């Protein structure tokens, strides 16, 4: 997950560099995408930290991101301008991480062990 956060932050930095070096079609859209990518990276880091501390909420947030990433990957594959070099890895990582989130060690590590009152 940390690698996905770093990749997302790198994409945001790339967009900002493009903004400074190339005239984009829409400056507002480029800035908005960069800010969104930075917020996503921060959220992924927070979810990773929560997961590493054994919090089930971290697993939930990561699963939601994997489902969104899967949708983005499928979208990248479809249409006349499909880009399998983007969609394929996105789908592969999303499926792998989603499956790993439901392995017994992860479920055990993120289960609430506090007694209920």
N, C-alpha and C positions, 0 to 999 in steps of 0.2 A: 504494500500500500504506500509505503514511503516513496518507492520508485515511481508509482503513478503520480503522487503529489509533486515530485521533482519534475517529472515529464510535463505535467500540467503547468507548473511554474515556468518551465523552459519555453513552453508554447506562448505564454503570456509575455515573456521577455522578447521572444521573437516578434510578436505583434508590435510591441513598443519600438523595437529596433526598426521594423518596417515603417512604422509611423514617422520615425525620424529620418529615414534614408530614402524612402520611396513615397510618392504621393498616392495614398490609397484612394479608392473611389469614394469612401465615406470615412472621414476622420472620426465622427461620432461613433459609428459602428465598430471601428477598430479599437477605440478606447474602451467602449462598453464590453467588447469581447475580452480584452486584456484584463479589465477589472474583474469580470466574471470568472476568468480562468484563475486569477490570483485568489479570489474568494473560495473557489473550488479547491485549490491546492491547500489553503488553510484548513478547510473543512476535512479534507482527506487526512491531513496531519493530525488534526484533533481526533478523528475517528480511529486512526492508527494508535494514537496514544491511549485512548480509552480501551481499545482492544488489548493492547499490551498490559494494561492494568487489570484485565479480566472483566471489563464492563460489557454487558450484553448490548448496551446501546451502541457501542462501537461496531459490533457485528451487524446490527441493523442498518446503520448508516452506510457501512461498506457494501452491504447487499444491495441497498437502493442504488448506490453509484454503479455497481456492476450491472444492474438491470438497465440503467440509463446508458451505460457504455455499450451494452449489447445492442440496444436500439440504434445507437449511433453507428455501430459497426455494420449492422444489417442495412441501414440507410446508405452507408458508404459503398456497399456492394451493389446496390440496386440502381436501376436507371441506366440511361445511355452513357452517362459520364461516371459509371461505377469505378471505384478505385480499390481493387482487391488488396493492394499493398498497405492500405490503411485499414480497411474493414476486417480483413482476415486476422491480423494481430489483435485488434480491439475485441473481436468476438472470442478469440482464443484465450486472451487474458481474463475476460469477463467470466467465461465459463469455468476456467481453472480456479479463479479466486472464489467464485460462488460455490463450487463444489467443496473446496478446502474449508470454507466457512462452516460447513455442516459435517466435518469429520469429528469423530468422538473426542479427540484431544481438545479441539477448539470449543466444542459444546461444553465439555467438562470445565475448561478454564474460564468460560464466561457464564457459567450457571450461578445463579444467586444462591449462596451457601448460608445466608443469614436466616435464623429461625423467624418464622412468620408469627405475628401476634394477633 
